[in-house]
Amino acid sequence: MSYRLTKIYTRSGDDGQTNLGSADRLAKNQPRIEVLGTLDELNCVIGLVLSAPTLPPDVHACLSQLQHQLFDVGGELCPPYHIVMTDNNIAWLEQTIDRWNETLSPLTEFVLPKGSFAVASCHLARAVCRRAERCLVGLMQQEKINPDLLRYMNRLSDLLFVASRILAKSDPLAEEVWKHERNKA
């Protein structure tokens, strides 16, 4: 068995550049690196959600699967640039959203991003996912990449929103909707 990370620090990034497994060096603020960094951040926030002690088993299993898929997305953006995300991944997200959404009450207003640790962390994951999606759009404006990546990220943020609502069902703080100006007495 070979080890991928035998030495944690290499000093090769001390000049503000990195590589993606090839000899090419990229600035750490290059759009591809921004996408990869934001995907890493999203994966960490999903890990926060998973640290909540009382997640429903299906939500836990789904979020765990998403962590693996986010590594797959990152892998697709690194050499040798092989396509990983396909219609099947997007269909799985949509089926999960539909299944969970059937158990929720309809929304009449925006939901405030707060609640228990798990609910608030899931809202944070959704917001970070939207940022990753925006970074991906920036990369797509410069380079040709798999369009299913953008569709996947868009659907993933929807799934994280619905997951936050699923978690809020058993939250003693209850889901709170936005009370905008026209609703004030």
N, C-alpha and C positions, 0 to 999 in steps of 0.2 A: 504494500500500500504506500502510495506517495503522499507526502504532506504538502498542502497548498500554501500554508502560512507557517513556514519554519522560523522566520524572523519577523517580528512585528514592526520594528522600525528599520527603515532602509536609508534614511536621509535623502533619498532621491527626490522627494517632494519639497524639500526645503527652499527651493527656488520658485515655488508657486506653480509648478507644473507637475503633471502626473501622466501615467500611461494606462491603457486599458488592456494590457496583455500583449501589446505589440511594441515595436520599437519607436513608434510615433509618440511624441510628447505633446500634451495639450495643456493649455492654461487651465487652472482649476476653476476659473469662472467662465469657461467656454460653455455654450448651451448644452452640449451632451453631458458634461460633468454636472451642470446644474440639475438636469433631469435626474441623473443617477443619485446625486446627493439628496434630492427631495424624495425620491423613492425610498432611500434608506431611512430618512426621517419618518416617512409614512409608515414604514415597516415597524419602526420603534414605537410609534404611537399606537399602532395595532397591538403591539406587545404590551403596552400599558393597559389597554382594554382587556386583554387576555389575563392580566394579573388580578382582575377582580375575582373574588372568591365564589360568586354565585351566578355565573353566566349560564343561561340555558345551554344544554349540551349541543344543540344544533348550531347555535351562534358561535360557541367555542370552536366546534369542528370547522365551521365556515371560515372564521377568522384565521385559524391555524393554516387552513388551505391557502388563504389569501397571502399569508406571509411567504409561503413557498412560491406562489405565482408571482409575487413582486420580485423575488430573486430571478425568476424566469424572464420577467420584463426587462430587468437590468441586464441579464445575460444577452438578451436580443439586441441591446444597444451597445454591446462590446464585441470586439473581433472574436469569431469570424462572421458576425452579423447574420446569424441564421434566424429565420422566422419561428417564433414560439407561440405567440398569441394569435388565435384564429377565431373564426365564428363560434367554434365549440366553447371556448372560454367565455365569450360574451353571452352565449345562450345559457350557460350555467349560471352566470350572474343574474340574467333576466328571470330565469325560472325560480331562483332563490328569492329575488325581490318579489315576484308575483305571489309565491307561496306565503312569505311573511306578511306581505301587505294585505292579504285576505283576512288576516286575524286582527287588523288594526281598524280603528274608527276613522272615517274620512276626515281629512283636514279642511278647515275653512280659513285658516290663517297660517302664517309662518310660525314655526316652532322656535322658541328661544333656546339657544345652545347651552343648556345647563341641566343639572340634575345630580344624581349620584356620581361617584367617581367613574364608574363604567360608562354611564350615559354621556357625561361631559367629555370623557376621553374619546368616545366614539364620534361625537360632534367634532372634536379637534382632528381626529383622523380624516373625517370628511373634508374639513377645510384644507388640511395639508394635501389631500388627494386632489382637490381643485387646483392648488398651486402647482402640483406635479403636472397636472393636465395643461396648465398655462405654459409651463416650461417646455413641455413636449410640443405645444403649438409653435413656440419660438424655434425649436430645433427643426420642426417640419418646414418652417419657412426658409431654412438654410439648406436642408438636406432632404433627400428622399428617404423616408422610412416607412415601415409597415403601417398603413392607415388603421389597421385593427388595434394598434397600440392606443391610439387616441380614443377609439370607440370603447375599448376596455376600460380606460381610465375614467371616461365619462360615466359609464355604467357602474363602475366601482364606487364612485362618489355617491351615486343614487343608492346603492346597496348599503353603504355606511350610514346614510341618513335613515333608511328603513330599519337598519340594525339598532340605531340609537332609539328609535320609537319602540322597537320590540323590547329593548332593555328598560325603557321608561315605563312599560306596562306594570312591572313589578317594583317600580321605584317609589318609595314613600314620599318623595318630593313632588311627584306627579309632573306630567308634561305640561308646560305652560306655553300658551300661544301669545303672539305679539298683539298688544292692545295699542293700535296706532291712533293717531289724533282723532279721526272721525268716530272712533268708538268711545271716546271719553265723554263723560257727562258734564 
